[in-house]
Amino acid sequence: MAFTVAIVGRPNVGKSTLFNRLVGRAAALVDEAPGSTRDRREGAARLSDLNFRVIDTAGLDESRPGSLGERMQEQTARALAGADAILFVIDARAGVTPFDRHFADRLRRAKQPVVLIGNKAENLRSVAEAGEAFSLGLGAPVLISAEHGEGMAELFEALAPLMQGSEALAAESGDAPLRLAVVGRPNVGKSTLINRLIGEERLLAGPEAGITRDAISIQWQWRGRAIRLVDTAGMRRRAKMEAKIEKLSVAETLNAIRFAEIVVLVADATQGLEKQDLGIAERVADEGRGLVLAINKWDLVANKRAALSELRDRVEFGLPQVKGLRMVTLSALSGAGLDKLLPAVVATHEAWSRRVPTPVLNRWLGEMLERHPPPLVAGRRLKLRFITQVNIHPPTFALFASKPGELPEAYRRYLVNDLRERFDLPAVPIRMMLRKGDNPYAGKKG
């Protein structure tokens, strides 16, 4: 039987919009008026390579006995009883309401795993405000915009581990494959690189630019580890895109980046790192993916020492948000240097998945404050009170401060750079959310 996911939450938080997003069509009625959904609605959902059954339910609400609302809640209760996992949706813009807290108490007692969803999180302000959602005791919220399709990759990452061993995963292996996208400008050797990695002419390759148009997915194993390789179309600047099909191909490439865990950016050693390469790398970092830089056609470079020095300088100054980026020089045509690529990918994935214990983080924060205190604001020193890691993929931290809006960006970068170095987090974007308040766990047991 298909893995079943129930979507629950109070009225008007976007449950039906999320349902429609997952099933790929407007199957559920969506309206601003609360209570549009009465009967539970079911559909076949797909999220990247996850296939499952999803149930849209009426809004969780308190209803008087014998009313229509009570019968709607009975339908919701049946949906929950038959679900393998629950998506509990709250409105990230409105913050946590008493109704949310009440139903979170009920869901914490559920036998099924619960994924907390912060919907309507279209802007950075919503991301910062979502820190309140941790008080529900359901873990880190997955921030999405069901209406605009944002955050679907993060939702995939939350659901995939819950579906291991079910029919939901397309992978033959019992372990979820490492999702690896290969991207770059046209004609830098992406398809040739993948063919050399898997040991067969699986993808069409040649000197003509633009041969690959679709994002091609290949299941593969490296040293016993399942990997899903995705070859993508070459990405050019928007102004140079000529045909509609090229624009669609690039859209598929961007989608492949969103659903990847690690992205290998292939660049041409004979041309160096161009502005477009850095732009693609920035897009990867913005999506929160781990990044590895593959410098192809290295056998064609005459002065390798000078070229390598130039590449390192370009990376250091052009990509400060992924400091410590792993760079592998290779030749996809001959295979030289290819043995270093997958170890770099795996090492980056480990950093992307690393979790630092809260006590260790706060000892580190104390050392940082002693070494270099925050600046004065209006004659008073800012107080940084507590830090905790709230998520991985990528590593995400919440820093509690007396006046988070007054903390200079330079000081935040100082903390992030040292955090990266101290806890071995190279080549992955690090997100730090600033929150107002004291230690949220002070005085709590367990």
Secondary structure, 3 states (H helix, E strand, C coil): CCCEEEEECCCCCCHHHHHHHHHCCCCCCCCCCCCCCCCCEEEEEEECCEEEEEEECCCCCCCCCCCHHHHHHHHHHHHHHCCCEEEEEEECCCCCCHHHHHHHHHHHCCCCCEEEEEECCCCHHHHHHHHHHHHHCCCCCEECECCCCECHHHHHHHHHHHHCCCCCECCCCCCCCEEEEEEECCCCCHHHHHHHHHCCCCCCCCCCCCCCCCCEEEEEEECCEEEEEEECCCCCCHHHCCCHHHHHHHHHHHHHHHHCCEEEEEEECCCCCCHHHHHHHHHHHHCCCEEEEEEECHHHCCCHHHHHHHHHHHHHHHCHHHCCCEEEECCCCCCCCHHHHHHHHHHHHHHHCCCCCHHHHHHHHHHHHHHCCCCEECCEECCEEEEEEEECCCCEEEEEECCHHHCCHHHHHHHHHHHHHHCCCCCCCCEEEEEECCCCCCCCCC
